[in-house]
Amino acid sequence: MKPFKILKLIFQAASTAAFLASLVFCALDVSVVNTAFLSFMTSYGLFFALAAIGTFLVSATSDVANRIGHGMLISSYAVGLTASLMYIGGVESGTQTAAKAAEEVPTAAVIMLVAAVLLALYYLCNLILKIMQKNSEGFEAPEDDIRIVHVREWKKIMEEGIISPEEYEVKRCQILGIKSQEKKPEPRA
């Protein structure tokens, strides 16, 4: 489980760095301000907001907030991938394509695409960690299980002579949630 935690942190840091680098390249690319660039910047802002809030909510302990965070992260991937691929591919915007307006593939859009992929990898690591945690919840160490602690306390009481072994056995079965081993009287024919 530890390698996934490390990968999760690496992908989170790398996607954040890529977001910031993309923002810097967008700021440097202001010489080409047209409708394609403005729509890309609007999509970029939405992508960043959804990703940031979604990442925060996915880490929340509340189940509802966690689910909303997952939805926001998935939405951010869709927005980020669509915006960057449209800007890179030169989808029609008025009379000229976005790529022709910039006369080359915009660096900011490529970095935004990388950021979206890194964020998707972060999301996958986070999901794998959640699944692994849910699968391991039922397998606690015996000394950590509160039921075992209670059974040991009742055994001490029995060893001190305060209760009988039969009373201890009934209490042990009650704590562990198992049926007692008492023999039932046989019905007479």
Sequence and secondary structure as in RCSB ss.txt:
>XXXX:A:sequence
MKPFKILKLIFQAASTAAFLASLVFCALDVSVVNTAFLSFMTSYGLFFALAAIGTFLVSATSDVANRIGHGMLIS
SYAVGLTASLMYIGGVESGTQTAAKAAEEVPTAAVIMLVAAVLLALYYLCNLILKIMQKNSEGFEAPEDDIRIVH
VREWKKIMEEGIISPEEYEVKRCQILGIKSQEKKPEPRA
>XXXX:A:secstr
 HHHHHHHHHHHHHHHHHHHHHHHHHHHTTTS SHHHHHHHHHHHHHHHHHHHHHHHHT SSHHHHHHHHHHHHH
HHHHHHHHHHHHHHT EETTEEHHHHHTS  HHHHHHHHHHHHHHHHHHHHHHHHHHHHHHTT   GGG HHHHH
HHHHHHHHHTTSS HHHHHHHHHHHHT            
